[in-house]
């Protein structure tokens, strides 16, 4: 598995700050390098590289930013 740590500051929301490799069945937590991380996205190992997703990439959905997508009040 791999995971990305996505920052949420003021703007831009959804910038990938860190990419970490995760070992299967390893329960040791991954600590982010800074305190601005709000989201973590886990994918199969190598998925980010195959899709040319690196640090600095901005993640958005069809509904907008990650905050607009997941933190929108109902």
Backbone as a printed PyTorch tensor [residue, N CA C, xyz], in Angstrom:
tensor([[[  0.8360,  -1.1830,   0.0000],
         [  0.0000,   0.0000,   0.0000],
         [  0.8790,   1.2430,   0.0000]],

        [[  0.3100,   2.2960,  -0.5100],
         [  0.9220,   3.6120,  -0.4530],
         [ -0.1210,   4.5730,   0.0690]],

        [[  0.3330,   5.6600,   0.6750],
         [ -0.6130,   6.6740,   1.1130],
         [ -0.0400,   8.0490,   0.8200]],

        [[ -0.9290,   9.0060,   0.6180],
         [ -0.5150,  10.3930,   0.4780],
         [ -1.0910,  11.1770,   1.6410]],

        [[ -0.3400,  12.1470,   2.1010],
         [ -0.7950,  13.0600,   3.1380],
         [ -1.1490,  14.3640,   2.4360]],

        [[ -2.3850,  14.8010,   2.5950],
         [ -2.9020,  15.9490,   1.8640],
         [ -3.1250,  17.1000,   2.8260]],

        [[ -2.5850,  18.2530,   2.4680],
         [ -2.6790,  19.3980,   3.3810],
         [ -3.9860,  20.1420,   3.2320]],

        [[ -4.3660,  20.7750,   4.3010],
         [ -5.5260,  21.6670,   4.3160],
         [ -5.0940,  22.8990,   5.0740]],

        [[ -4.7310,  23.9180,   4.3770],
         [ -4.3500,  25.1740,   5.0040],
         [ -5.4360,  26.1670,   4.6090]],

        [[ -5.1040,  27.2810,   4.0880],
         [ -6.1080,  28.2200,   3.6080],
         [ -6.3300,  27.9990,   2.1180]],

        [[ -5.3140,  28.0450,   1.3320],
         [ -5.4140,  27.8050,  -0.1090],
         [ -4.0470,  27.4460,  -0.6070]],

        [[ -3.8470,  26.5130,  -1.4730],
         [ -4.9010,  25.6660,  -1.9920],
         [ -5.1530,  24.4640,  -1.1030]],

        [[ -6.3650,  24.0630,  -1.0340],
         [ -6.7900,  22.8820,  -0.3100],
         [ -6.5150,  21.6680,  -1.1930]],

        [[ -6.0350,  20.5830,  -0.6060],
         [ -5.8840,  19.3420,  -1.3460],
         [ -4.5370,  19.1160,  -1.9980]],

        [[ -3.4970,  19.8390,  -1.5840],
         [ -2.1580,  19.6430,  -2.1480],
         [ -1.5010,  18.4490,  -1.4640]],

        [[ -0.9960,  17.5070,  -2.2680],
         [ -0.2830,  16.3590,  -1.7150],
         [  1.0710,  16.8270,  -1.2010]],

        [[  1.2940,  16.6590,   0.0820],
         [  2.5350,  17.0760,   0.7300],
         [  3.5350,  15.9360,   0.8520]],

        [[  3.0530,  14.7200,   1.0810],
         [  3.9370,  13.5860,   1.3530],
         [  3.3640,  12.3280,   0.7170]],

        [[  4.2480,  11.4240,   0.3060],
         [  3.8410,  10.1010,  -0.1570],
         [  4.6390,   9.0790,   0.6440]],

        [[  3.9470,   8.1150,   1.2180],
         [  4.5910,   7.1010,   2.0550],
         [  4.2570,   5.7020,   1.5570]],

        [[  5.2300,   4.8090,   1.6450],
         [  5.0040,   3.3980,   1.3710],
         [  4.5460,   2.7390,   2.6680]],

        [[  3.5400,   1.9020,   2.5890],
         [  3.0300,   1.1950,   3.7590],
         [  3.2550,  -0.2960,   3.5840]],

        [[  3.7230,  -0.9410,   4.6140],
         [  3.9100,  -2.3940,   4.5860],
         [  2.6170,  -3.0860,   4.9970]],

        [[  2.2960,  -4.1790,   4.3170],
         [  1.0960,  -4.9440,   4.6290],
         [  1.1660,  -5.4720,   6.0600]],

        [[  0.0630,  -5.3460,   6.7890],
         [ -0.0730,  -5.8150,   8.1680],
         [  0.8850,  -5.1420,   9.1520]],

        [[  1.4020,  -3.9820,   8.7950],
         [  2.2740,  -3.2240,   9.6880],
         [  1.4180,  -2.1880,  10.4140]],

        [[  1.3480,  -2.2740,  11.7200],
         [  0.5090,  -1.3700,  12.5130],
         [  1.2550,  -0.1610,  13.0510]],

        [[  2.5060,   0.0300,  12.6160],
         [  3.2740,   1.1870,  13.0690],
         [  2.7330,   2.4300,  12.3550]],

        [[  2.3320,   3.4530,  13.1110],
         [  1.7680,   4.6470,  12.4780],
         [  2.8000,   5.4100,  11.6570]],

        [[  2.3300,   6.0600,  10.6120],
         [  3.1550,   6.9490,   9.8060],
         [  2.8960,   8.3560,  10.3140]],

        [[  3.9380,   9.0410,  10.7130],
         [  3.8170,  10.3930,  11.2570],
         [  4.0940,  11.3960,  10.1450]],

        [[  3.1830,  12.3440,   9.9610],
         [  3.3640,  13.3840,   8.9460],
         [  4.5020,  14.3140,   9.3480]],

        [[  5.1520,  14.8790,   8.3570],
         [  6.2840,  15.7780,   8.5920],
         [  5.8350,  17.1480,   9.0980]],

        [[  4.5640,  17.5160,   8.8700],
         [  4.0880,  18.8080,   9.3780],
         [  2.6780,  18.6710,   9.9220]],

        [[  2.1800,  19.7400,  10.5360],
         [  0.8750,  19.7100,  11.2030],
         [ -0.2870,  20.1390,  10.3140]],

        [[ -0.0240,  20.4120,   9.0430],
         [ -1.0760,  20.9070,   8.1510],
         [ -1.8490,  19.7980,   7.4440]],

        [[ -1.6280,  18.5540,   7.8100],
         [ -2.2530,  17.4310,   7.1300],
         [ -3.6570,  17.1900,   7.6980]],

        [[ -4.6450,  17.1270,   6.8070],
         [ -6.0150,  16.8640,   7.2250],
         [ -6.5440,  15.5550,   6.6530]],

        [[ -6.0750,  15.1690,   5.4710],
         [ -6.5810,  13.9750,   4.7960],
         [ -5.4370,  13.0060,   4.5250]],

        [[ -5.7540,  11.7200,   4.4940],
         [ -4.8170,  10.6880,   4.0540],
         [ -5.5730,   9.7830,   3.0910]],

        [[ -4.9900,   9.5340,   1.9460],
         [ -5.6030,   8.6880,   0.9300],
         [ -4.7170,   7.4770,   0.7130]],

        [[ -5.2570,   6.2740,   0.9150],
         [ -4.5030,   5.0330,   0.7320],
         [ -4.9120,   4.3660,  -0.5700]],

        [[ -3.9210,   3.9060,  -1.3170],
         [ -4.1520,   3.1950,  -2.5760],
         [ -3.2040,   2.0030,  -2.6270]],

        [[ -3.4480,   1.0960,  -3.5580],
         [ -2.5350,  -0.0250,  -3.7470],
         [ -1.1490,   0.4800,  -4.0850]],

        [[ -0.1420,  -0.2830,  -3.6840],
         [  1.2440,   0.1160,  -3.8950],
         [  1.5100,   0.4060,  -5.3690]],

        [[  2.1180,   1.5410,  -5.6520],
         [  2.4670,   1.9240,  -7.0090],
         [  1.3960,   2.6930,  -7.7540]],

        [[  0.1890,   2.8030,  -7.1900],
         [ -0.9110,   3.4810,  -7.8740],
         [ -0.5790,   4.9390,  -8.1630]],

        [[ -0.0240,   5.6410,  -7.1890],
         [  0.2910,   7.0630,  -7.3820],
         [  1.3360,   7.2380,  -8.4810]],

        [[  2.3690,   6.4150,  -8.4980],
         [  3.4100,   6.4980,  -9.5270],
         [  2.8250,   6.1890, -10.9120]],

        [[  1.9870,   5.1490, -11.0090],
         [  1.3950,   4.7910, -12.3090],
         [  0.4990,   5.8910, -12.8580]],

        [[ -0.0820,   6.6850, -11.9900],
         [ -0.9720,   7.7620, -12.4160],
         [ -0.2760,   9.1270, -12.3880]],

        [[  1.0530,   9.1090, -12.2690],
         [  1.8680,  10.3290, -12.2910],
         [  1.3950,  11.3470, -11.2500]],

        [[  1.0900,  10.8510, -10.0570],
         [  0.6770,  11.7080,  -8.9520],
         [  1.8450,  11.8130,  -7.9820]],

        [[  2.2950,  13.0400,  -7.7620],
         [  3.4760,  13.3040,  -6.9380],
         [  3.1660,  14.3780,  -5.9190]],

        [[  4.1350,  14.6710,  -5.0580],
         [  3.9540,  15.7910,  -4.1400],
         [  3.7390,  17.0490,  -4.9750]],

        [[  2.8710,  17.9110,  -4.4880],
         [  2.5230,  19.1250,  -5.2090],
         [  1.2620,  18.9920,  -6.0470]],

        [[  0.8250,  17.7590,  -6.3040],
         [ -0.4110,  17.5410,  -7.0540],
         [ -1.5990,  17.9980,  -6.2040]],

        [[ -2.5640,  18.6630,  -6.8340],
         [ -3.7720,  19.1080,  -6.1340],
         [ -4.8900,  18.1110,  -6.4300]],

        [[ -5.5260,  17.6100,  -5.3810],
         [ -6.6360,  16.6720,  -5.5210],
         [ -7.9440,  17.4440,  -5.4390]],

        [[ -8.8000,  17.2300,  -6.4440],
         [-10.1440,  17.8160,  -6.4660],
         [-11.1200,  16.7380,  -6.9120]],

        [[-12.3780,  16.9280,  -6.5980],
         [-13.4250,  16.0210,  -7.0560],
         [-14.3650,  16.8040,  -7.9630]],

        [[-15.3590,  16.1240,  -8.5170],
         [-16.3410,  16.8150,  -9.3580],
         [-17.1580,  17.8160,  -8.5460]],

        [[-17.1290,  17.7040,  -7.2160],
         [-17.8470,  18.6420,  -6.3470],
         [-16.9690,  19.8050,  -5.9010]],

        [[-15.6990,  19.7900,  -6.2610],
         [-14.8020,  20.8850,  -5.9030],
         [-13.6340,  20.4050,  -5.0660]],

        [[-13.2000,  21.2710,  -4.1570],
         [-12.0630,  20.9570,  -3.2990],
         [-12.4340,  19.8360,  -2.3270]],

        [[-11.4560,  19.2950,  -1.6390],
         [-11.7320,  18.2500,  -0.6520],
         [-12.6090,  18.7750,   0.4720]],

        [[-12.3820,  20.0070,   0.8970],
         [-13.2230,  20.5930,   1.9480],
         [-14.6620,  20.7370,   1.4600]],

        [[-14.8430,  21.1800,   0.2120],
         [-16.1940,  21.3200,  -0.3310],
         [-16.8670,  19.9560,  -0.4760]],

        [[-16.0850,  18.9270,  -0.7670],
         [-16.6250,  17.5880,  -0.9770],
         [-16.9570,  16.8950,   0.3300]],

        [[-16.0530,  16.9430,   1.3080],
         [-16.2130,  16.1280,   2.5110],
         [-16.6460,  16.8900,   3.7500]],

        [[-16.4510,  18.1920,   3.7830],
         [-16.7780,  18.9550,   4.9800],
         [-17.9840,  19.8450,   4.7850]],

        [[-18.6520,  19.7060,   3.6650],
         [-19.8450,  20.4960,   3.3830],
         [-20.9280,  20.1610,   4.3920]],

        [[-21.5440,  21.1740,   4.9280],
         [-22.6130,  20.9490,   5.9040],
         [-23.8480,  20.4310,   5.2030]],

        [[-24.5000,  19.4920,   5.8370],
         [-25.6950,  18.8660,   5.2440],
         [-26.9070,  19.7340,   5.4470]]])
